[in-house]
Amino acid sequence: MEEVHSLEAIKSKLEAEKLVLLYISRPNCSVCHALLPQVEKVLEEFKSVFPIHADAEEIPEVAGEFSIFTVPVLIMFVEGKEMFRKARFVPIDELQSQISRLIEMLDN
């Protein structure tokens, strides 16, 4: 998962890549740290998804830009448009299923 360090970097990835999963967390969030490796494992199955990781403390404006009220947050983008988001407690099976359905829909 690629680390991004500015709002501009996030926006540039959203413009450059067709499918982007944005993972937003904070350093002192235990749920964030537990969830990240699970999400990375799921993404191994979906090579077409470009994952980026943003630290909400390092990039405070990310909260306003993407209406973030809690962490962790996962936001799936297709061609820069938000398709779905998951926040706080993310059922991994559900995330995997949603990404799979989205990719299947885009392939048809």
Secondary structure as GFF3:
##gff-version 3
##sequence-region A 1 108
A	DSSP	beta_strand	2	4	.	.	.	ID=ss1
A	DSSP	alpha_helix	7	16	.	.	.	ID=ss2
A	DSSP	beta_strand	19	25	.	.	.	ID=ss3
A	DSSP	alpha_helix	30	43	.	.	.	ID=ss4
A	DSSP	beta_strand	49	55	.	.	.	ID=ss5
A	DSSP	alpha_helix	61	65	.	.	.	ID=ss6
A	DSSP	beta_strand	73	78	.	.	.	ID=ss7
A	DSSP	beta_strand	81	87	.	.	.	ID=ss8
A	DSSP	alpha_helix	92	107	.	.	.	ID=ss9
###
